[in-house]
Amino acid sequence: MGRCPRCRAEAEASRPAHKDAGRGTRWRRDSARYLEDHPYCECPACALLPPLQRDAATEVDHIDGLGPLGPRGFDPTNWQAMSKRHHSRKTAEETWGR
């Protein structure tokens, strides 16, 4: 059974917007440092290529798919540097199964 309309509205109001979910100052700082140390895409397809043949990494992906609010959100062993297009593709596959 779902929440009553009032409880659902309160929960929605307290939840950060998706684009901001857990991505505060700490996340911006930590992910920028990670990208400095991991400048090339680490997705499974790119990992097979020599570094200079990979896409440039511009985003940090959470391998578990839970983002910075997940239990391993700030654990660098749960991160991988990715290009925008590869990160978007992975997110679409996880979200919509495409």
PyMOL commands that set and color helices and strands:
alter all, ss='L'
color gray80, all
select helices_A, chain A and resi 5-14+18-20+25-37+44-47+51-53+76-78+84-96
alter helices_A, ss='H'
color red, helices_A
select strands_A, chain A and resi 59-62+79-82
alter strands_A, ss='S'
color yellow, strands_A
deselect
rebuild
show_as cartoon
